[in-house]
Amino acid sequence: YVNENVATVPICVVLTTGIASTTISITMATTSGTAMAPSDYTTFSGTVTIPANSIGICTSIAIVDDILVEGGTSYFTAKITQWHTKQHNFYFDRQPTKDKRSSSNSKYK
């Protein structure tokens, strides 16, 4: 869950297999759910790179703080669309220090 007044939300791509021995490039993108771009957040589409000897990399998504009163929970989805290695799997988190396993999709509210 993210309040609109936070300005940005971190999204980290984290390796499930430990530390990267080489640089890993990952293409990812956000898609609208009940939170709609550009009125609720700024779309992200691009490549992030996990450096060698790291467990992950973070980027941030800008959240729009509008004056609308929106009931309920809104979400967008971050998805890994391509990665350039077959040796690793990934999950999303808000910080790359946790050890949990999940899919390549993650909803951020």
N, C-alpha and C positions, 0 to 999 in steps of 0.2 A: 504494500500500500504506500502511495506517495501523495502527499498534499501538494496542491498546485503552487503554493508559495515557496517551494524548495528550489525553484529555478532549474535544477538539473537532477537527473537520476543516473547514478553510475550503473553501467552494465559491463560485467566482466566475463570474458570467455576463459574458462579454466580447464586445464587438462585433467582428465580422469586417470591418466597413466603416470603422473609424477612430473618430473622436471624435463623440459624439452632439451634434447641434445643438440638440436640445430634450430634455426629460425623457422617458424611456421606461419604461413599467411592464411588468413581465414576471411572469407567474404560473408558479410552479414547484412541484414536489412530489417527494418521495422515494418509492420503492417497494422493498419487500423483495426480495432475491435469496436468496442463502444466508445472508446476515446478516439477522436478523429483528428488526423493531421490535416491542415496546420493549425486548427483552432484549439486543440488540446495539447499537442506536443509537436516537436519538429522531427520530421522523418529523417532516419539515418539509413544510408545505403553506401557501403564501401568496404574496404579491406582494412583489417587490423592485423598486426604482426606480433606474435609472441616471440620475444627474443630468446636466443639460446640460453640455457641455464635458468629459465623462468618457469613458473607454473601457469601463468596466464597473463592477460592484458586487459585493461579497462578502457572504456570510452564512456562518454556521457550523452544522454539524450536530454535536450532542452524541453522543459515543461512550461506550457503557457498558463500564466495566472490571469484568467479573465474575470470579469465581474459577474458572470453568469452563476446562478445557484443551480448546481447539477445534482440531482438526487441519485442515490445509489452509488455503486462502484463502477468506474470506467476502467478499461484496460486497453493496452496495445500489446502486440506480440513482437518479440525480437526472435529472429530465426537465422541460424547459420545456413547459408545457401550453398557454400562450397568451401572445402578446405584442401590444401595442397600437400597432404600427407595421408598415408593409409595406416600409419603406425599409432595414431592417437584418436581418442574420442574426447568430447568436450561437454561441458555443461555451462549454464549461465548462473551467475551469482552477482551480488552487489559488491563483493570484495573477493579477491582471488586467494583467500587463505583458508577457506573451509574445505573439508573433504567429504563431499557428498556426491552421489551419482544421480543424474537425471537425464532427460532427453535433450535434444538439440534445440528445442523450443522452450521459451519461458515467457510467461505472462507477467508483466509489470503493471501493477494497478496504480 
